[in-house]
Amino acid sequence: MHLAPPGTTPLVPEHPAQEVLVCCNEPRPLSALHPQGEESLRILVGTEGDSLLLMDINTTETEASAPWDYVLVADRCTQRNPTQVQRQQQFLEELERKGFCYKVREDQEKVFFGIRADNRVFGRYRRLLMEPEATAPRGELAGPTSIPATTRIRIVNFVLNSKMAAGDTLQDLVKDGVFEAGFPLHKGEEDLKKKWARWRNMFQQQPIGDIRNYFGEKVALYFAWLGWYTYMLVPAAVVGLIIFLSGFAHFEASQISREICEAHDVYMCPRGDHNPRYQRLSETCAFAKLTHLFDNEGTVLFAMFMALWATVFLELWKRERARVVLQWDLYGWDEDQEEMALGLIACPDYQPRLHQHSYMRSTVILLLSLLMICLMIGMAHVLVIYRVLAAALFSSAFPFLGEQVTTAVVVTGALVHYVSILVMTKINKYVALKLCDFEKPRTFSERESKFTIKFFTLQFFAHFSSLIYIAFILGRINGNPGKSVRLAGLWKLEECHLSGCMMDLFVQMAIIMGLKQTLSNCMEYLGPWLAHKCRSMRATSQDPELRHWQRNYRLNPVNTFSLFGEFMEMMIQYGFTTVFVAAFPLAPLLALFSNLAEIRLDAIKMVRLQRRLVPRKAKDIGTWLQVLEIIGVLAVIANGMVIAFTSEFIPRVVYKYRYGPCRQGAHPAVDCLTGYVNHSLSVFYTKDFQNPVEIEGSENVTECRYRDYGAAQNSNFTEQSWFLLAIRLAFLILFEHVALCVKLIAAWFVPDVPQSVKNEVLKKKHQRLGEAGLPGPGVGPGPESRSTGDSGLRAQTWSGPRAGQEAKTQSCCHHRPPQPWLCVCVGGL
């Protein structure tokens, strides 16, 4: 026997076989439930415009066989706590008064409360019922069976999370431990499991309509965008692969590679304390050939192509989105208006929060955001310190690594960077939430938008700070071989690879793109899968209904950030794919492979491994579209700087037309880059080293070379280095302006909305105005207003063609009614 605390009524049955169903304010056994007839409600229904239509909704009392909308779960120990039992009873009794039924079941560990809304509940939410997702045409809802499951769940979730008479919401009760969880049930997902949530369906088209009918528009738009992004990655991946493979065509024919491979008598200066010896330039022959695969003349063209691709991708997605939301009849839907409607339904005295702006609050948020960005940059400096210390440690602890110490430092540095990203992600989310709370957004949608901007900004610096350091700082603040900059006066700063900094950037990008995406996908799938398997090993009930509730409870929990996390992951990947693509042309190809797996992985998670997400309406991807546009602009700037300052493209062009053998004109028998390697290496006399004897082989070497354009006497900048810097800046300005102009022209050339969509919207507006009965030319006036003289009511009498049909009078409250669209019918309209 289940013992309830003194002074309270037990919520669970005394015997497991006994069931109690509480419905319509009256506890009754299941066998007593029968349809109680139908009740006709005459209501006003809002359409996409401002006009309102009159219609009837027939509401039937919920049958016992109807499925349950929601399940609340509490630990059995709460039944021994009088306070928690009382709060549970108050919450459930409040649901009864609102027209809900609930059923209490229990197993050995948990107490389950099945929640179901009577169909009459939805009469109060007719503004949401009249959605295009209903099976019946607008204004002709046949009965309660036409209420879509997504709408039903969304309304029930809204009621549960609204403040009750005791001042608690479901979220408050979950935080206080009164309930452990609350979630909608998975039901009718078998079709999605067969057609969508399977690895074998990786190359099949996604059933976006079915996804929308089950998870709502917001989830459906995410998968529609992800599918479109994956589809558009195909041309970018093909072009990037062609650029990369074109380097193989000149793998052996490159003049620079030949000169490096034949430079047996050219010695490079020692690059660090871990390897104090002179290294022949010819030893870097393999790396020189590999660098030519991605640092060639096609790099500039590919960077320009990706700038155009990013714009075309966004413009075509806007067109695709317009087509999709038009099919869903959500083109004119307004999220703010729906939030206000829900607020009015929950509380007749609801007043929307007015727009406010505080310069003081904005200043504080800006300063705190800059502080966090500085912290991200500080994390990059910590990574620099790690690489310096790791180089010294590896050289002493692992002497067998020899020349591969630098490679080991780069690889382990990428691993440390990946771990730091995981840690900073949790910190950034916490900080972004606190900043949003301090900013006090007006609505949930505004809060979501502000949180998106703040969290993405912090995540961008967390992910890209290391790449920014390698691309634009590494090897440029080290000084010269005779007077190098040292950390704390002890350890020499890290330098670029002998084949150039593009090799370091390429390796870092390859590790992050390959490792991060592979590990993220594995953890994203294996974590929920293992957790679900462990929970599923517990015993289940023999009762089919309770077993269904248990299976849903043992799925992985979801929250408001579940879909947000998927979007953020794709935004970061999009950044890696575009921002430094000039250094890693294979980024679109790796992103394509990752997305093919990501679509099915997310589908399997949502359908098989996670509790059902509460559906949300949406007509676009929201603030993420602005994030994509910002990334596109940053990609133009970053790729321009990579080509100008990191790659060897500008020095090669300057040498070819100013210093090389072709400066007076091309010679067919001579390669224009002949002598470039010797020209690009500065000379340093070994006698100027502070301790030349400690360097291996110093007795046979009188001078060494290093990558720079310094003078041999004092390593100061020469006229040639200043001229090269001016050309780099000029190229950067020209490249960015040309690329941005191309983006603007492409955005103008491709309309955001197809003309067919605009025409369809125009037809619907015209049809709506015609149905409203607006008088045409030569027709008498429209409605004539007159006062009824009592209770502040106004009546409207129609004249013209409609007056001959039937006298129709419509009276509306002069004062604001509990629901602004609810009016009282005086005549038989």
C-alpha positions in Angstrom: 0.0 0.0 0.0 1.2 3.5 -0.9 1.3 5.7 2.2 0.6 9.4 1.7 2.0 12.0 4.1 -0.3 13.1 6.9 -2.8 15.7 5.9 -2.5 15.1 2.2 -4.4 13.1 -0.4 -2.2 10.5 -2.2 -1.7 11.3 -5.9 -0.8 7.7 -6.8 -3.2 4.8 -6.5 -2.9 2.5 -3.5 -2.7 -0.5 -5.8 -0.7 -0.5 -9.0 -3.6 -2.1 -10.9 -5.9 0.7 -10.0 -6.1 3.8 -12.2 -7.5 7.2 -11.4 -8.5 9.5 -14.2 -9.3 13.1 -13.3 -11.1 15.0 -16.0 -13.3 18.0 -16.2 -13.0 18.8 -12.5 -14.2 15.4 -11.5 -12.3 12.2 -10.7 -13.9 9.2 -12.5 -12.9 5.7 -13.3 -12.0 5.0 -16.9 -15.2 3.0 -17.6 -17.3 6.1 -16.7 -16.0 8.2 -19.6 -18.3 8.6 -22.5 -18.8 11.4 -25.0 -21.0 14.0 -23.6 -22.3 15.5 -26.7 -21.1 18.5 -28.6 -21.1 22.2 -27.9 -21.1 24.8 -30.6 -19.0 27.9 -30.1 -19.3 30.8 -32.4 -16.0 32.7 -32.5 -13.9 35.1 -34.5 -10.9 33.7 -36.2 -7.9 35.8 -37.3 -6.4 35.3 -40.7 -3.0 36.4 -42.0 -4.2 39.9 -42.5 -6.2 42.1 -40.2 -9.7 40.8 -41.1 -11.6 38.4 -38.9 -13.9 35.6 -40.0 -16.8 34.0 -38.1 -17.0 30.3 -37.9 -18.2 27.5 -35.6 -16.0 25.0 -33.7 -17.6 21.8 -32.4 -15.9 20.6 -29.2 -16.3 17.1 -27.9 -15.3 16.0 -24.5 -12.1 14.0 -24.7 -12.5 10.2 -24.9 -10.5 7.9 -22.6 -8.9 6.3 -25.7 -7.4 9.6 -26.9 -3.6 9.8 -26.6 -2.0 11.8 -23.9 -0.4 15.1 -24.8 2.2 15.4 -22.1 3.8 13.4 -19.3 5.1 14.8 -16.0 7.5 12.7 -13.9 8.2 12.9 -10.2 10.4 10.8 -8.0 8.6 8.5 -5.6 10.3 10.1 -2.7 8.4 13.3 -3.3 5.2 11.5 -2.2 6.7 11.4 1.3 7.2 15.1 1.4 3.9 16.9 2.4 5.0 20.2 0.9 5.9 18.7 -2.5 2.7 16.6 -2.6 0.7 19.8 -1.8 2.3 21.7 -4.6 1.8 18.8 -7.0 -1.9 18.7 -6.1 -2.3 22.5 -6.5 -0.7 22.4 -9.9 -2.9 19.5 -11.1 -6.0 21.0 -9.7 -5.3 24.2 -11.5 -4.9 22.2 -14.7 -8.3 20.6 -14.0 -9.9 24.0 -13.8 -8.4 24.9 -17.1 -10.0 21.8 -18.7 -7.3 19.3 -18.5 -7.4 15.6 -17.6 -4.6 13.8 -15.8 -3.8 10.2 -15.0 -1.5 9.0 -12.3 0.7 5.9 -12.7 3.8 4.7 -11.0 6.5 2.1 -11.2 9.2 1.1 -8.7 11.1 4.5 -8.9 8.9 7.2 -10.5 5.4 8.6 -10.5 4.0 9.5 -13.9 1.3 12.0 -14.5 -0.3 11.8 -18.0 -1.7 15.2 -19.1 -4.4 15.5 -21.8 -6.2 18.7 -22.8 -9.9 18.5 -23.5 -10.8 19.7 -26.9 -12.8 22.5 -25.4 -9.5 23.9 -24.1 -8.5 24.7 -27.6 -11.6 26.9 -28.1 -9.8 29.5 -26.1 -6.8 29.2 -28.3 -8.6 29.6 -31.6 -6.1 32.1 -32.8 -3.6 29.3 -32.9 -6.0 26.7 -34.1 -6.7 28.5 -37.3 -3.3 27.7 -38.9 -2.7 26.6 -42.4 -1.2 23.4 -41.1 -4.7 22.2 -40.3 -6.2 19.8 -42.8 -9.3 21.8 -43.4 -9.3 25.1 -45.3 -9.0 28.3 -43.4 -12.3 29.3 -41.8 -13.8 25.8 -42.3 -12.4 23.7 -39.4 -14.6 20.6 -39.3 -13.9 19.5 -35.8 -11.4 18.9 -33.1 -9.7 16.1 -35.1 -8.3 18.6 -37.5 -6.1 20.1 -34.7 -2.5 19.4 -35.8 -0.3 17.5 -33.3 2.3 20.3 -33.3 -0.3 22.9 -32.5 -1.7 20.8 -29.7 1.6 20.2 -28.1 2.6 23.8 -28.4 -0.5 25.0 -26.7 -0.3 22.4 -23.9 3.3 23.3 -23.3 2.4 27.0 -23.1 -0.4 26.3 -20.6 1.9 24.2 -18.4 4.6 26.8 -18.4 2.3 29.7 -17.7 1.9 31.0 -14.1 -0.8 29.2 -12.2 -2.8 30.6 -9.3 -0.1 29.7 -6.9 2.4 31.7 -8.9 4.4 28.6 -10.1 5.1 27.4 -13.6 6.2 23.9 -14.6 9.8 25.1 -14.9 9.7 26.5 -11.3 8.4 23.2 -10.1 11.1 21.3 -11.9 13.8 23.5 -10.4 12.4 23.0 -6.9 12.3 19.2 -7.4 8.5 18.9 -7.2 8.6 17.3 -10.7 11.6 15.8 -12.2 10.7 16.4 -15.9 7.9 17.2 -18.3 7.9 16.3 -22.0 5.5 15.6 -24.9 5.3 12.0 -26.0 6.7 10.5 -29.2 3.8 9.1 -31.2 3.5 8.4 -34.9 7.2 8.7 -35.6 7.5 5.3 -37.3 7.3 6.9 -40.8 10.1 9.3 -40.0 12.2 6.4 -38.7 11.8 4.5 -42.0 12.2 7.4 -44.4 14.6 9.7 -42.6 16.3 8.6 -39.4 18.4 5.9 -41.0 22.1 5.8 -42.2 21.1 4.0 -45.3 19.0 7.1 -46.3 22.0 9.4 -46.3 21.8 10.2 -50.0 18.0 10.5 -50.1 16.0 13.7 -50.1 14.7 14.7 -46.7 10.9 14.7 -46.0 10.7 18.3 -44.9 6.9 18.3 -44.9 6.8 15.2 -42.5 9.5 16.8 -40.3 7.4 19.9 -40.1 4.2 18.0 -39.2 6.0 16.2 -36.4 8.6 18.6 -35.0 7.2 22.0 -36.1 8.4 24.7 -38.5 11.6 25.7 -36.6 13.1 22.2 -36.8 12.0 21.7 -40.3 13.6 25.0 -41.4 16.8 23.9 -39.7 16.9 20.7 -41.7 15.8 22.5 -44.9 18.7 25.0 -44.5 21.2 22.2 -43.6 20.1 20.2 -46.7 20.4 23.3 -48.9 23.8 24.2 -47.4 25.0 20.6 -48.1 23.7 20.8 -51.6 25.4 24.1 -52.3 28.7 22.7 -50.9 29.0 20.4 -53.9 30.3 23.1 -56.4 32.5 24.6 -53.8 34.0 21.2 -52.9 34.6 20.4 -56.6 36.3 23.7 -57.3 38.5 23.4 -54.2 39.5 19.9 -55.1 40.4 21.0 -58.6 42.5 23.9 -57.2 44.3 21.4 -54.8 44.8 18.8 -57.5 46.0 21.4 -60.0 49.1 21.7 -57.8 50.0 18.1 -58.7 50.2 19.0 -62.3 53.1 21.3 -61.4 54.4 19.1 -58.6 57.7 18.5 -60.2 57.6 21.4 -62.7 57.5 24.2 -60.1 60.6 26.3 -60.4 60.6 27.2 -56.7 60.4 23.5 -55.7 63.2 22.6 -58.0 65.4 25.4 -56.6 64.7 24.3 -53.0 65.4 20.6 -53.8 68.7 21.5 -55.5 69.9 24.0 -52.8 72.3 21.5 -51.1 74.8 24.3 -50.3 72.3 26.7 -48.7 72.0 26.5 -45.0 69.1 27.8 -42.9 69.7 29.4 -39.6 68.7 27.5 -36.5 65.0 28.2 -35.7 64.8 27.3 -32.0 66.7 26.2 -29.0 65.4 22.7 -29.4 67.4 22.2 -32.7 70.6 24.3 -32.6 72.0 23.2 -35.9 72.2 24.5 -39.5 69.8 22.7 -41.8 70.2 22.4 -45.5 67.4 24.0 -47.5 67.2 20.9 -49.7 65.9 19.0 -46.7 62.6 20.8 -47.0 62.1 19.6 -50.5 59.0 17.5 -49.8 57.3 20.3 -47.8 58.0 22.8 -50.5 56.2 20.6 -53.0 53.3 20.0 -50.6 53.0 23.8 -50.0 52.7 24.4 -53.7 49.5 22.3 -53.7 47.5 25.0 -51.9 49.8 28.1 -52.2 49.6 28.7 -56.0 48.1 31.1 -58.5 44.7 29.4 -58.2 44.4 30.4 -54.5 43.4 33.9 -55.4 40.8 32.8 -57.8 39.4 30.3 -55.3 39.2 32.9 -52.6 37.3 35.2 -55.0 35.1 32.2 -56.0 34.2 31.4 -52.4 33.3 35.1 -51.7 30.9 34.9 -54.6 29.7 31.4 -53.6 28.8 32.6 -50.0 26.6 35.4 -51.4 24.9 33.2 -54.0 24.3 30.5 -51.4 22.6 33.0 -49.1 20.5 34.6 -51.8 19.4 31.2 -53.2 18.5 30.1 -49.6 16.3 33.2 -49.2 14.5 32.2 -52.3 14.1 28.6 -51.2 12.9 29.7 -47.8 10.3 32.0 -49.4 8.9 29.0 -51.4 8.8 26.8 -48.3 7.0 29.2 -46.0 4.6 30.1 -48.7 3.7 26.4 -49.0 3.2 26.4 -45.3 1.1 29.6 -45.5 3.4 31.3 -43.0 4.7 34.1 -45.3 2.9 36.8 -43.3 3.1 35.2 -39.9 4.3 37.5 -37.1 6.1 35.9 -34.1 5.6 39.0 -31.8 1.9 39.0 -32.6 1.6 35.3 -31.6 3.5 35.9 -28.3 1.1 38.8 -27.5 -1.9 36.6 -28.3 -0.7 33.9 -26.0 -0.1 36.4 -23.3 -3.7 37.7 -23.6 -5.1 34.2 -23.5 -3.2 33.4 -20.3 -4.1 36.7 -18.7 -6.9 39.0 -19.8 -5.0 42.0 -18.2 -1.8 41.2 -20.1 0.1 44.2 -21.3 3.0 43.8 -23.7 6.4 45.1 -22.5 7.3 48.3 -24.3 10.6 48.7 -26.2 13.2 50.2 -24.0 16.9 51.1 -24.4 19.4 51.9 -21.7 22.7 53.4 -22.7 24.2 52.5 -19.3 23.1 48.9 -19.7 24.4 48.7 -23.2 27.8 50.2 -22.1 28.2 47.6 -19.4 27.3 44.8 -21.8 29.8 46.1 -24.3 32.6 46.4 -21.7 31.9 42.9 -20.4 31.8 41.5 -24.0 35.2 43.1 -24.7 36.6 41.7 -21.5 35.5 38.2 -22.6 37.0 38.8 -26.0 40.3 39.8 -24.4 40.1 36.6 -22.4 39.7 34.6 -25.7 42.8 36.4 -27.1 44.6 35.6 -23.8 43.7 31.9 -24.4 45.5 32.2 -27.7 48.5 33.6 -25.9 48.4 30.7 -23.5 48.5 28.4 -26.5 51.6 30.2 -27.7 53.2 29.7 -24.3 52.3 26.0 -24.5 53.9 25.6 -27.9 57.1 27.4 -26.8 57.4 25.2 -23.7 56.3 22.1 -25.5 59.1 22.6 -28.1 61.7 22.7 -25.3 60.2 19.8 -23.5 59.9 17.5 -26.5 63.4 18.2 -27.7 64.8 17.1 -24.3 62.4 14.3 -23.4 62.0 12.9 -26.9 65.3 13.3 -28.7 64.4 10.7 -31.3 61.9 13.2 -32.8 64.7 15.3 -34.2 63.4 17.5 -37.0 59.8 16.5 -36.3 59.6 18.4 -33.0 57.9 21.3 -34.7 55.3 19.0 -36.3 54.7 17.4 -32.9 54.2 20.8 -31.3 51.7 21.9 -34.0 49.7 18.7 -33.6 49.6 18.7 -29.8 48.9 22.4 -29.9 45.8 21.7 -32.0 44.7 19.1 -29.5 45.1 21.6 -26.6 43.2 24.2 -28.7 40.4 21.7 -29.2 40.1 21.0 -25.4 40.2 24.7 -24.6 37.3 25.2 -27.1 35.2 22.6 -25.2 35.9 24.3 -21.9 35.3 27.9 -23.2 32.1 26.8 -24.8 30.5 26.2 -21.4 31.9 29.4 -20.0 30.7 31.4 -23.0 27.2 30.0 -22.8 27.0 31.0 -19.1 28.3 34.5 -19.8 26.0 35.0 -22.8 23.0 34.0 -20.7 23.9 36.3 -17.9 24.5 39.2 -20.3 21.0 38.5 -21.8 19.4 38.5 -18.3 21.1 41.8 -17.5 19.9 43.3 -20.8 16.3 42.3 -20.0 14.9 41.5 -23.5 11.3 42.2 -24.1 10.1 38.8 -25.5 11.5 35.3 -25.8 12.2 35.7 -29.5 14.2 38.9 -28.7 16.1 37.1 -25.9 16.9 34.3 -28.3 18.2 36.7 -30.9 20.4 38.7 -28.5 21.8 35.5 -27.0 22.6 34.2 -30.5 24.7 37.3 -31.3 26.6 37.3 -27.9 27.2 33.6 -27.9 28.4 33.4 -31.5 30.7 36.4 -31.0 32.4 34.7 -28.0 32.5 31.3 -29.8 34.1 32.9 -32.9 37.0 34.2 -31.0 37.4 30.9 -29.1 37.6 28.9 -32.3 39.5 31.3 -34.5 42.0 33.0 -32.2 44.6 30.3 -32.7 44.2 30.5 -36.5 44.5 34.3 -36.4 47.7 34.0 -34.5 49.2 31.5 -36.9 48.1 33.3 -40.0 49.2 36.8 -39.0 51.4 36.8 -36.0 53.5 33.6 -35.9 57.1 34.2 -36.9 56.7 38.0 -37.4 57.7 39.1 -33.9 60.7 36.8 -33.4 63.4 39.3 -34.3 66.4 38.1 -36.3 68.6 35.1 -35.7 71.2 37.1 -33.8 68.8 38.9 -31.6 65.7 36.8 -31.1 62.8 37.6 -28.9 62.5 35.3 -25.9 59.7 34.5 -23.5 60.7 35.6 -20.0 64.2 35.9 -21.4 64.6 32.1 -21.5 62.6 30.4 -24.3 62.8 31.5 -27.9 59.4 32.2 -29.5 58.1 29.7 -32.1 58.8 30.3 -35.7 57.0 29.3 -38.9 57.9 26.1 -40.8 60.9 26.4 -43.1 58.6 26.1 -46.1 56.5 29.1 -44.8 53.7 30.0 -42.5 51.1 28.7 -45.0 52.2 25.2 -44.1 51.5 25.8 -40.4 48.1 27.3 -41.2 47.3 24.4 -43.5 48.1 21.8 -40.9 46.1 23.6 -38.2 43.1 23.9 -40.5 43.4 20.2 -41.4 43.5 19.1 -37.8 40.6 21.3 -36.7 38.4 20.5 -39.7 39.2 16.8 -39.5 39.6 16.3 -35.8 36.9 18.6 -34.5 34.2 17.5 -36.9 35.0 13.8 -36.6 35.3 13.9 -32.8 32.2 16.2 -32.5 30.1 13.9 -34.6 31.3 10.8 -32.7 30.6 12.4 -29.3 27.4 13.9 -30.5 26.1 10.4 -31.4 27.9 8.0 -29.1 27.2 10.1 -25.9 23.4 10.1 -26.3 23.4 6.5 -27.6 25.3 5.1 -24.7 23.3 7.1 -22.2 20.0 5.8 -23.7 21.3 2.2 -23.8 22.2 2.4 -20.1 18.8 3.8 -19.1 17.0 1.3 -21.3 18.5 -1.6 -19.4 16.1 -0.9 -16.5 13.0 -3.1 -16.2 9.8 -1.8 -18.0 6.2 -2.3 -17.1 4.0 -4.9 -18.7 1.3 -2.3 -19.2 1.6 -0.9 -22.8 0.7 2.7 -21.8 3.0 2.9 -18.8 5.8 1.2 -20.8 5.4 3.9 -23.5 5.7 6.6 -20.9 8.8 4.9 -19.4 10.5 4.6 -22.8 9.9 8.3 -23.5 11.2 9.2 -20.0 14.4 7.2 -20.5 15.3 9.1 -23.7 17.8 11.8 -23.5 16.4 15.1 -22.2 16.1 18.2 -24.4 15.9 21.9 -23.7 15.6 25.2 -25.5 19.3 25.0 -26.5 19.0 21.6 -28.2 18.3 23.0 -31.6 20.4 26.1 -30.9 23.5 23.9 -30.4 23.0 22.3 -33.8 22.8 25.7 -35.4 25.9 27.0 -33.6 27.8 23.9 -34.7 26.9 24.5 -38.3 27.8 28.2 -38.1 31.3 27.5 -36.7 31.7 24.9 -39.5 30.6 27.5 -42.1 33.2 29.8 -40.7 36.0 27.3 -41.0 34.8 26.5 -44.5 34.9 30.2 -45.7 37.1 32.3 -43.5 40.5 30.7 -44.1 39.6 28.7 -47.2 42.5 30.3 -49.1 44.9 28.3 -46.9 42.9 25.1 -47.0 41.0 24.5 -50.3 39.8 21.1 -49.1 37.6 22.7 -46.4 34.4 22.6 -48.5 35.0 19.0 -49.3 35.4 18.0 -45.7 32.4 20.1 -44.7 30.3 18.2 -47.4 31.3 14.8 -46.0 30.6 16.0 -42.5 27.2 17.4 -43.4 26.0 14.2 -45.1 26.6 12.4 -41.8 25.4 15.3 -39.7 21.9 15.3 -41.3 21.3 11.6 -40.5 23.0 11.9 -37.1 20.7 14.8 -36.0 17.7 12.9 -37.4 18.5 9.7 -35.5 19.1 11.8 -32.3 15.8 13.6 -32.5 13.6 10.6 -33.5 15.3 7.7 -31.7 17.5 9.0 -28.9 16.0 12.2 -27.5 12.7 13.2 -26.1 10.4 15.0 -28.4 11.1 18.6 -28.9 8.3 21.1 -28.3 7.3 22.3 -31.7 7.8 26.0 -32.5 6.6 28.1 -35.4 9.0 30.0 -37.5 9.2 31.5 -41.0 13.0 31.8 -41.3 16.1 30.8 -39.4 16.1 34.1 -37.5 19.3 35.8 -36.4 21.4 33.0 -37.9 20.9 34.5 -41.3 22.6 37.7 -40.2 25.4 35.6 -38.7 25.9 34.0 -42.1 26.1 37.3 -43.7 28.7 38.6 -41.2 30.8 35.4 -41.7 30.7 36.1 -45.5 32.2 39.6 -45.0 34.8 38.3 -42.5 35.7 35.6 -45.0 36.5 38.3 -47.6 38.7 40.2 -45.2 40.5 37.2 -43.8 41.2 35.5 -47.1 42.5 38.8 -48.5 44.9 39.1 -45.6 46.0 35.5 -45.9 46.9 35.9 -49.6 48.5 39.3 -48.9 50.5 38.6 -45.8 50.7 34.8 -45.2 51.1 33.2 -48.7 54.0 33.8 -51.1 51.7 35.0 -53.9 52.5 38.7 -53.6 56.3 38.2 -53.2 56.3 35.9 -56.3 54.4 38.4 -58.4 56.6 41.3 -57.3 59.8 39.3 -58.1 58.4 38.2 -61.4 57.7 41.7 -62.8 60.3 43.8 -60.9 63.3 41.8 -60.0 63.2 38.5 -62.0 64.5 37.7 -65.4 61.2 38.6 -67.0 61.1 42.2 -65.8 62.1 43.4 -69.2 59.8 40.9 -71.0 59.1 37.2 -71.0 61.7 34.8 -72.3 60.4 31.4 -73.4 63.7 29.6 -72.5 63.8 31.1 -68.9 61.3 30.6 -66.1 60.2 34.0 -64.7 60.7 32.8 -61.1 64.3 31.7 -61.6 66.3 32.9 -58.7 63.3 33.6 -56.5 64.4 31.4 -53.6 67.8 33.1 -53.3 66.1 36.5 -53.6 63.5 35.8 -50.8 66.0 34.6 -48.2 68.0 37.1 -46.2 71.7 36.5 -45.2 72.9 36.3 -41.6 76.7 35.9 -40.8 77.2 33.2 -38.3 79.9 35.2 -36.5 77.2 37.5 -35.2 75.6 34.8 -33.1 76.0 35.3 -29.4 77.2 31.7 -28.9 78.1 30.4 -32.4 80.2 27.5 -30.9 77.1 25.8 -29.4 75.5 25.4 -32.9 76.2 22.1 -34.5 78.4 22.4 -37.7 79.3 26.1 -37.1 82.9 25.5 -38.0 82.0 24.9 -41.7 79.3 27.6 -42.1 80.0 31.2 -42.4 76.6 32.5 -43.3 73.0 31.1 -43.0 69.7 32.2 -44.5 66.3 33.0 -43.1 62.9 34.0 -44.5 62.8 37.8 -44.5 63.9 40.8 -46.5 66.4 42.2 -44.0 69.9 43.7 -44.7 72.9 41.3 -44.1 74.8 43.9 -42.0 72.1 44.7 -39.4 69.0 42.8 -40.4 67.0 46.1 -40.7 64.3 46.4 -43.3 65.5 47.2 -46.8 63.8 49.3 -49.5 62.7 46.1 -51.1 60.8 45.1 -47.9 59.0 48.4 -47.7 58.0 48.2 -51.3 56.7 44.7 -50.8 54.7 45.8 -47.8 53.1 48.6 -49.9 52.1 46.1 -52.6 50.6 43.8 -50.0 48.5 46.6 -48.5 47.4 47.7 -52.0 46.4 44.1 -53.0 44.5 43.7 -49.7 42.5 46.9 -50.3 41.9 46.0 -54.0 40.9 42.4 -53.3 38.5 43.3 -50.5 36.8 46.1 -52.5 36.5 43.9 -55.6 35.2 40.9 -53.6 32.7 43.0 -51.7 31.5 44.7 -54.9 31.0 41.2 -56.5 29.0 40.2 -53.4 26.8 43.3 -53.6 26.2 42.8 -57.3 25.3 39.1 -56.8 22.9 40.0 -54.0 21.3 42.6 -56.3 21.2 40.3 -59.3 19.5 37.4 -57.4 16.2 38.5 -55.8 15.6 37.4 -52.3 12.0 36.4 -53.1 11.0 34.7 -56.4 8.4 36.6 -58.5 6.1 33.6 -58.3 6.0 33.9 -54.5 5.4 37.6 -54.7 2.5 37.0 -57.2 1.0 34.3 -55.0 1.1 36.6 -52.0 -0.5 39.4 -54.1 -3.3 37.1 -55.2 -4.0 36.1 -51.6 -4.2 39.7 -50.5 -6.6 40.5 -53.3 -8.7 37.5 -52.5 -8.9 38.4 -48.9 -10.0 41.9 -49.6 -12.7 40.5 -52.0 -14.0 38.2 -49.3 -14.1 41.1 -46.9 -16.9 42.6 -49.0 -15.3 45.9 -49.9 -17.6 47.9 -52.2 -16.6 48.3 -55.8 -17.2 51.2 -58.2 -20.8 52.3 -58.2 -21.6 50.3 -55.1 -23.1 51.9 -52.1 -21.1 52.6 -48.9 -19.8 49.9 -46.7 -20.8 49.4 -43.1 -22.6 52.3 -41.3 -21.7 52.7 -37.7 -24.3 53.6 -35.1 -24.4 53.5 -31.4 -26.6 51.0 -29.6 -26.9 53.3 -26.6 -26.1 50.7 -23.9 -23.0 49.1 -22.4 -20.7 51.1 -24.7 -21.5 48.8 -27.7 -21.3 49.8 -31.3 -23.2 48.1 -34.2 -22.4 48.0 -37.9 -25.3 47.8 -40.4 -24.3 46.8 -44.0 -25.7 48.5 -47.0 -25.2 47.9 -50.7 -25.5 44.5 -52.3 -25.1 42.6 -49.0 -28.1 44.5 -47.4 -30.6 42.7 -49.7 -29.5 39.3 -48.6 -30.1 39.6 -44.9 -29.8 42.3 -42.2 -26.6 41.6 -40.5 -25.6 43.5 -37.4 -22.3 43.0 -35.7 -21.7 44.4 -32.2 -18.4 44.7 -30.6 -17.4 45.7 -27.2 -16.4 49.4 -26.9 -14.1 48.5 -24.1 -11.3 45.9 -24.5 -12.7 42.4 -24.1 -10.6 39.6 -22.4 -9.6 38.5 -25.8 -9.3 41.4 -28.3 -10.6 39.3 -31.3 -13.7 38.0 -29.4 -16.9 39.8 -30.3 -20.5 39.1 -29.6 -22.8 38.3 -32.5 -26.0 40.3 -32.5 -27.2 39.3 -36.0 -26.9 36.0 -37.8 -23.8 36.7 -39.9 
